[in-house]
């Protein structure tokens, strides 16, 4: 009998002790068993590394706080035919890897688009974000407001040879836009990616608007790196709300269900783009002061 292909699950971490154990437990519970786990830690000060070793992960400690570099190092050190990029704050359904393997091995896809949905039990803002995400993933051939001729959004389970050919993740793009930068490259390739119905459950959800502001402010500080990689016009087109196809449906959907969530969605989107903009502006000012 032919051996099942090895799948390398690569997880970049940084002070991830609150969610990593739950994530790794869901990987341990996969129906598909030919899996190796590679945790690339960016210098955690908590019990992240200890938890990873408990689940017999191959732990690589690099003390570099850059998700793209961490992920690339994990990919380089992987032995799998397939690489599945997993965040440390998601839960996988037991069938996830099996379904992806079947799509690739039996239907000849080069990878799979996998989406996550917020765990709406965490907070009101997680409920709001769930509405946003459910509408966002209805357009898998879009990256931001740029339409491609194939499904590309969420392409996280990929043949390793595909990642190598497109140059893996761009290491100058850190934790904002690293996914988009990769999707753009994959979209311009000849590879094809399947959509699967299973979703990851995202448990790293914000509990307050302050959490939302801080997260997106930090993203704004890093926006310049993404714009340098993609070009300013293309990068802004992908991140700005104008032209994002899911936006109209998102608000229509929310208003038809729950007015409180609708008002929350308006406030949430406003905070996201305001805080990102402030972060971008601060990065520009910092750059000028350094000259």
Secondary structure, 3 states (H helix, E strand, C coil): CCCCCCEEEEEEECCCHHHHHHHHHHHHCCCCCCEEEEEEECCCCCCHHHHHHHCCCEEEECCCCCHHHHHHHHHHCCCCCEEEECCCCEECCCCHHHHHHHHHHHHCCCEEEEEEEECCCCCHHHHHHHHHHHHHCCCCCEECCEECCCCCCCEEEEEHHHHHHHCCCCCCCCCCCHHHHHHHHHHCCCCCEEEEEEEEEECCCCCCHHHHHHHHHHHHHHHHHHHHHHCHHHHHHHHCCCCCCHHHHHHHHHHHHCHHHHHHHHHHHHHHHHHHHHHHHHHHHHHHHHC
